[in-house]
């Protein structure tokens, strides 16, 4: 069991949704917290297990159609994630996990499947698969630098009035309307793999700050150089 003082990181359904290295998001949060002297405890919740309500930051990744449908069914029945979010937990939901957070998403044959309804979004299958690098400029309210990652999905996601677009796409497809991802409260949804937090450490720090408060700065010189090189390669500059 986690100690009362540890920052609890909850990785939801690694046996169903963990493609394209999304588990790396867990490792990045652990590392960036620990470099600041913040104790962490990571809880791996397999699909047969109940989702604990006492976590601080919840993460869910991408996956194929059938595991996505199964994950949505189990999360709806379980209710633990809903209760955790209601008490103020933070969350990062990626790709299939992002779609699950909404009201509906496209199933194996494109049929609408019920999501869990914690984000005011609805997803469906798009006309073509979006595959490749993605670059997007973040909503100014979040104060984050340019997002970078890669996408591999068939989704088109429509945002309702209860959420804001996470970013505006410069390169790539994202939600399919010129924007990528969304956020509401302490929940962030995105199509970004890479994994997302390894490619965007400032986003990791935002999630940490929502639960741990103000964070001490870190020397990210090496990571920023890698980010500049990646952005230059994608943007052709």
ChimeraX attribute file (.defattr): number of C-alpha atoms within 10 A of each C-alpha:
attribute: neighborCount
match mode: 1-to-1
recipient: residues
	/A:1	6
	/A:2	14
	/A:3	10
	/A:4	9
	/A:5	10
	/A:6	14
	/A:7	21
	/A:8	22
	/A:9	25
	/A:10	23
	/A:11	24
	/A:12	28
	/A:13	23
	/A:14	19
	/A:15	15
	/A:16	20
	/A:17	26
	/A:18	21
	/A:19	18
	/A:20	17
	/A:21	13
	/A:22	26
	/A:23	20
	/A:24	18
	/A:25	26
	/A:26	22
	/A:27	15
	/A:28	20
	/A:29	22
	/A:30	21
	/A:31	14
	/A:32	17
	/A:33	21
	/A:34	12
	/A:35	12
	/A:36	12
	/A:37	10
	/A:38	16
	/A:39	14
	/A:40	19
	/A:41	18
	/A:42	20
	/A:43	17
	/A:44	16
	/A:45	16
	/A:46	15
	/A:47	18
	/A:48	9
	/A:49	12
	/A:50	16
	/A:51	26
	/A:52	17
	/A:53	18
	/A:54	18
	/A:55	26
	/A:56	24
	/A:57	26
	/A:58	26
	/A:59	22
	/A:60	29
	/A:61	31
	/A:62	29
	/A:63	23
	/A:64	15
	/A:65	16
	/A:66	12
	/A:67	17
	/A:68	25
	/A:69	21
	/A:70	12
	/A:71	24
	/A:72	23
	/A:73	16
	/A:74	17
	/A:75	21
	/A:76	16
	/A:77	10
	/A:78	15
	/A:79	15
	/A:80	16
	/A:81	23
	/A:82	17
	/A:83	15
	/A:84	20
	/A:85	21
	/A:86	11
	/A:87	13
	/A:88	16
	/A:89	23
	/A:90	23
	/A:91	25
	/A:92	24
	/A:93	25
	/A:94	29
	/A:95	27
	/A:96	31
	/A:97	26
	/A:98	27
	/A:99	32
	/A:100	33
	/A:101	27
	/A:102	23
	/A:103	18
	/A:104	22
	/A:105	27
	/A:106	25
	/A:107	17
	/A:108	13
	/A:109	8
	/A:110	14
	/A:111	12
	/A:112	16
	/A:113	19
	/A:114	20
	/A:115	27
	/A:116	22
	/A:117	16
	/A:118	16
	/A:119	24
	/A:120	19
	/A:121	25
	/A:122	23
	/A:123	25
	/A:124	19
	/A:125	19
	/A:126	16
	/A:127	9
	/A:128	10
	/A:129	14
	/A:130	20
	/A:131	14
	/A:132	14
	/A:133	20
	/A:134	25
	/A:135	23
	/A:136	23
	/A:137	18
	/A:138	20
	/A:139	17
	/A:140	10
	/A:141	7
	/A:142	12
	/A:143	11
	/A:144	17
	/A:145	15
	/A:146	18
	/A:147	26
	/A:148	27
	/A:149	22
	/A:150	21
	/A:151	22
	/A:152	19
	/A:153	20
	/A:154	21
	/A:155	26
	/A:156	22
	/A:157	26
	/A:158	18
	/A:159	20
	/A:160	14
	/A:161	7
	/A:162	12
	/A:163	17
	/A:164	17
	/A:165	21
	/A:166	23
	/A:167	25
	/A:168	21
	/A:169	23
	/A:170	18
	/A:171	17
	/A:172	20
	/A:173	26
	/A:174	30
	/A:175	25
	/A:176	17
	/A:177	13
	/A:178	15
	/A:179	23
	/A:180	27
	/A:181	30
	/A:182	27
	/A:183	22
	/A:184	15
	/A:185	15
	/A:186	16
	/A:187	23
	/A:188	24
	/A:189	27
	/A:190	25
	/A:191	28
	/A:192	30
	/A:193	26
	/A:194	18
	/A:195	22
	/A:196	25
	/A:197	25
	/A:198	22
	/A:199	23
	/A:200	23
	/A:201	21
	/A:202	17
	/A:203	21
	/A:204	21
	/A:205	21
	/A:206	19
	/A:207	23
	/A:208	23
	/A:209	14
	/A:210	18
	/A:211	17
	/A:212	14
	/A:213	10
	/A:214	11
	/A:215	15
	/A:216	10
	/A:217	9
	/A:218	9
	/A:219	7
	/A:220	10
	/A:221	9
	/A:222	8
	/A:223	14
	/A:224	14
	/A:225	11
	/A:226	12
	/A:227	19
	/A:228	11
	/A:229	13
	/A:230	16
	/A:231	19
	/A:232	11
	/A:233	10
	/A:234	15
	/A:235	13
	/A:236	7
	/A:237	7
